Amino acid sequence: MFVVEILFNLLFLVCCIQGLPQVKLLSKLPENPIETPAPDVWAWGAHPNGLGYKARDGLSVDQCLKNPALADTLLCEGAAEEVDVFQCVQNSQVCQTKLCNKFRSFCPSP
């Protein structure tokens, strides 16, 4: 009886390990991506608690400069660290937003 229990437990263990779903992750880029993806910006990953996806938290500087309405939102918060004074001064609408806070003194008056 003891041998049967051991064999049953081993068989159960093997079935559990072999029966776990294996997910093959495939990602495809769109034909015309708005940004050039880089390996350190986005990635897929398998974790013990499920699948994970790492992506940029906001918009790029270029996207924030092209859309002044978004420049004051959280989407452009990360871009505010990357924007330079010349980009802000060239666009008076964006220059008055949070995106260009650190260069506000260089902004032309509205």
Number of C-alpha atoms within 10 A of each C-alpha: 5 7 8 9 10 11 11 12 12 12 11 12 12 11 11 10 9 10 9 8 7 8 9 7 9 6 8 5 8 7 6 7 8 10 10 8 13 8 6 9 11 11 14 13 10 13 8 6 6 8 11 12 9 11 12 13 12 15 18 19 21 13 17 23 24 12 14 19 12 19 26 18 14 14 17 23 20 16 21 20 12 10 19 15 14 12 15 24 19 13 15 15 17 24 28 22 18 18 29 25 14 15 17 17 12 13 20 14 9 7
